[in-house]
């Protein structure tokens, strides 16, 4: 696994580098945001770890720009900002997850494994694990999504994972805690806004004003149901 870390705190970089060595991860470390942004485009990465506050270009801007350029690599934001609005902003700019400083290296490694687990290259299977519905065709192996004949190419890795899981279980209601555990791969630790932001992004990218797919079940969570029209919600 190759991971680019854009972090200007050398002590944090040293700590991460030590744990990367234990896990057999090939890590590259950059201390400037603008240099890191350019390095993203020069290499092939399994994940990015980006600090919020950086010289040259801040982490949120990096995240927003590479998502606008349709890079789908998993992104974890490191941030000393612990307010809900700051965390939501990072997610809305395209981050798949965030870790608040100070953090345990074990927690960071768990998050890395969770965001990359389903996006790592796997041995092809005889079946492509495709899902087909009235509106969707979703392929797990090729990670292609087609909605009403139109290809959706700008989903992030976790957006795809969440969409696939919900489409795989139509009309079944899942709590935020269940989705965190089954899609992100970790138990609930107060991160339910992560799910909310990803649902919001999926709605923006695949729904139309007349055809919603991802429905909020108040007090419970979310479900996928393509049989409901906008005027019936």
N, C-alpha and C positions, 0 to 999 in steps of 0.2 A: 504494500500500500504506500502511495506517495501522497504526502500532505504538505501543503504550503501554509506556513504560519506567518502572519503579518502582525507583529507585536513589537513595540519599541522598548518594553521593559526587559532588560537582559536577564534579570533574575528569573522572571517568568519563563523566558525562552529556555534557560538552562534547565529548569525544572521539567518543562515539557519534553525537552530533548532527552533527558535521562529516562523518562518513561517510554518515549518512543523507542529507545534502544532496547529496553526490556521486551517490548511488544514486537520488535522486528519491523518497525515502521520507518520508511525512508522519509525523513523530515527535512524541509528546507526552511530557513528562517530569514525573514526580511524585516528591517526595523523602520522602514519608511513606507507610508501609504501609497504614494505615487509609484515608487519603485515596485511595490508589491502588486499594484493594479496591472502594471505592464508585464510583470512576471507571470501573472495568471494566464495571460494571453499567449505567452511564449511556451508554456509547458503543458503537460497532460497530468491532471491531478485527480486523486480519488476523493479528496475533501479539502476544504479551506477553513482555516481558523483565523478569524480576523478580529483584532481589537477595535473597540469603538473609537477611542481617542488616539489618533496617530498624526505624526508630522507629515506634511506633503499632501495627504488626502485622508479624510476621516473614514472609518470603517463603514458607516452607513452609506456614504457616497459610493464607496467601492462596490458594496453589495448592490445598490440600486443600479449602477452603471452596467455591471456584468449581467444582471438579470435582464436589463433592457437589450443587451446584446445576445440574449438567448443562451448564455452559458448555464447548463443545468447541474453543475457540480454541487454536491452538498456543502452547505455553509453553516458553521457554528460561530456565533458572535461571542466575544469576550467583552464583558462590560462591568465597570464599577458603578454604573447607573442602575439602581435597583427599583426605581419607580415603575409602576405598571405601564404608564404612558410611554416611557423610554423603551421598555422591552417590547411593547406592541409595535412601536415604530420600527425597530430592528426587524421584526418578523414581517411587517408589511413591506419592507424594502426588499424582501426575498430571502432572508435567513431561514434556515430549516430549524434551528434551535439556538439557544443562548445559554451561556454559563456566566453567573455573576461572580465577580471577584470579591473577596478571596475565595478560591475554590480548591477542592481536593483534586489532585491529579487522577485519582481513581474515578471520581465523578466525570472528569473530562474524558477519560478513556472510555467509560461506559457510554457517554453521549456520542463519541466518535463511532464506536462500533454500532450504535443504534441507527445513526443517520446513514451509514454506509452499507449496512448489512444487506439490504435488498437491492442496492445499486451496484454492488461489486459484480464483475464479470463472472458468469457461471457457465458450467458445461451445458451446451444446448441439450434440451430434452426432445424426445420424439414428438410430444405435444407442445404447442406454444402457449398453453394455458390462456387461450383467448376467451374473453367474455363478450357475448353478443346480446344486445337488448334491442328494443324498438328504436332507440336513438344512438346507442353506443356500440363501438367495437373497441375493445381494449386488449392489447397483447402484453402479457407479463414479460415474455422473453425479449421482445424488441422494444418494449416500453412505448409503443405507439398508441395514440388515442385518436379515434375518429368519431366525431359527433355529427349526426345527420349528414354524413358524406364529406365533412370537412375535417382535415387533419388539424389537431391541436398540438403545436410544437413548442409551446413556451412554458410547460409545466416544470416545476422544480422536482427533484427526486421525491421529496416527502409529499408534495402535492399529488404526484402520480400514485404513490403508495396509498395515500388516504383515499383517493378516488377509486382505485382498484378494490380496496377492501370494502368500501361502501357499495359499489356496484355489484360486488360478489355476494352481498347480503341485502338484497332489495327489500325495502319496507321494514327492515329490522332496526329498532331504535338502539343506539349505543350512547352510553354516557361519555363525557369527556375523559374520565378516568380509564374507561375500557379502551377508548381509541388510543390514548397515550401508551397503554400497555401493549396493545396488539399491533399498532402501526409504528410507533416510535421505539418500542421495545424496552420501556422502563415504566416503573410504577409511578403513581401520582404523587408529586411533591409540590403541589401548588402551582403547576404550570398549565392550568386549563386554558389560559389565554392563547397558548400555542395552537390548540385545536381551533379555537374561535377564528383566529387570523387565517389559518389555512383554509377553513371552510369559506371565509369571505373571499379569499383569492380564487378558490375554485369556482364560486358563483360568478365572479367577474369574468373568468376566462372561458367558461363553457356554457353558462346559462344565457337565455334571452329573456326579454321582458314578458314574453307570453309563455315560456316554458321553463319553470324552475325544476331543479333536480334534487337539490340538497335542502332538506326541510328541518327547521328547528322545532323540536318537541319541547315546549316550555317546561322547565323544571326537571327535565330528564337529559336531553342531549340532542343528537342528530340522526337523521335517516336519509337514505336514498330512495326516492319514489318518483319515477318518470311518468306515472299515470295521472298525476295531479297537474292541472293547468293553473295558470296564474290567477284566473278569476274564481278558482275554486278554493284558493288558500285562505 
